[in-house]
Amino acid sequence: MRQLIIFSILAISFNTSAQSVQLLQKEIDSTIWKPFQKAFETLDGEALNATYAEDVLRVTPEGIDTENSFKVKNLERFVQNKKEGISITLDFWFDSRRTNETTSYEVGFYRIGFKNSKNETTFSYGQFHIVLEKLDGQWKITQDWDTNIIKGKSIGEADFSIKRPLRF
């Protein structure tokens, strides 16, 4: 009987913890991922940059950025996209999410669609690893790593289509 009580307490504790994590991830979805996706699709560099912390470690195939130069590039790229009549769609899904009260480590795959003025669309695919931290009560991206190659092979539609993209 004692084992049943201990097991019941552990099960309740685990369930409460899982519910807490789900609530935190919903908060992250609404305060980071929904605005992030919208900023990409409306070509709003300021809104995109607002999802990031003041100091960010950004790693891409081009190198490591510890000076936040990617934020300036975000603004310039979206201005250029608008001038060229390019619209963007951003789709992504999570492969893994590990979250506690102050930190979340999120891994997933993305697809960015670029539609030009002739209505032709090209796609870019990749994998991301993101660290979010709750800073002064707000979730912010503090580390952002992405790549378009895994195990020496380019990431493509077959890799992305494993799961359904998220919409917020």
N, C-alpha and C positions, 0 to 999 in steps of 0.2 A: 504494500500500500504506500509506503514511504517513497519508493521509486516512482510510482505513478504521480505522486504529488510533485516531486522534483521535476519529472519530465513535463508535467503540465505547466509549472512555473517557467521552465526554460522555453517551452513552446510559445507561451504568451509573450515572454520577453522578446523572443526572436520576431514574432509577428508584429509587435509594437515597433521594434527597430526597423523592420522592412517597410512598415507604413511611413515611418519618419523619413527614411531615405526617399521613398516615392514622393512625399510632399516636397522635400528639398529639390528633387529633380524637376518637379512641376514648376517650382519657383524659378529654377534656372531656365527652364524652357520658356517661361513667359517673360523673364527679365533679360535674358541673353540671346537665346536661339531664335525666338520670334523676331526681335528687333534686328538681329544679325542678318537673318534671311531677308527681311523686308528692306534693309539698307542696301544689300546687294542688288535686289530686284528693282529698287527705285533709284539706283546709282547715287546714293546719299553717303558720301564719304565721311561726313561729320558724324552721322548716326552710327556708321560702322565703327569708327574710331572710339565712340562713346562706350562700346561694349568691352573695350580693353582697359586695363589698369594704366596708371601713369607710367610705370616701368614694366616693360614686357621683354621676355626672351622669345624671339621669333627665329625659327630655324626652317629653312627651305632648301631645295637643291642648289640655290644660288649662294647660300652661306648662312652665317649667324648674324643676326641684327640685335644688338643690345642698346642701340641708340634711338630706337623707335623711328627709324627712317621709313619703315614700312607705312607709317601713318600718313606721311607726306605723299608717298607713292599711291596710297589708296585714294587720296583727294585728287591727285593728278590723273590717275587712271580713269576714274569715273567722269571727270570733266572731258577727257579725251573720248571716252566711249560715247558720251552725249553728243559731242561735236560730230562724230562719225556715224551717228544714228544707230549705234549698237545697243540692243537691249540684252539683259542678262536674266537667266533663271538659275537659281541655286537649289539643288536638291541634295539631301544628305540623310544618312541614317547612322545610328550608333551600333557598333559592334560590342562595345563594353563601356560601362559607366560604373565608377566607384566613387561614392559620395559620402561625406560626413558633414557635420554642422558647419565646417569652415573651408573645406576643400573638396573639389571634384576633379577626377581624372577621367576624361572622356575620349574614347577612340572610335573612329567611324570612317565612312567612305563618303565622298562627295562627287557630284557631277555639276559642272557649270556649263550652261548653254549660252552661246553667244550668237545672237541673231543680228545679221547685218541689214543694211537698208534694202537689199535685194531679197529679203525674207529667207536667206540661207542661214542655217544653223550649224555651228560646229560645237563639239563638246570637248571638255577637258575633265579628266578624272583623277582622283587621288585619294590618299588616306590621310587622316589627321589624328594628331594626339594633342589634346588641349588640357591645360590645367586652369581651373577657375578657383578663385579664392574669394571669400566674403571679406571685403575690406570696408570698414566703416558702415557695416550693415548692407552693403551692396555687393552682389556677385559681379566679378570682373574677370576677364581673361588675363592671366599672368604669364602663361607660356603657351606658345602656338607653334606646333611643328607639323609640317605636311610634306608629302612626297608624291610623286606620280610613278614611282618605280618600287616594286617589292621583289626581292630575290632576283634582281637583275631583269625583271620583266615589267613592261609598262602596264599600268592599271588601265583597264578599259571597261566597256559596257558589260561584259560578262562578269567582271568582279563586282561592279556596282549593282547589277540586277539581282544579286543574291537576296536582297531584302527590298522592301517597299520604302520609298523615300517618305520622310516625315513632313507634315504640314501643320503649322501652328495657327 
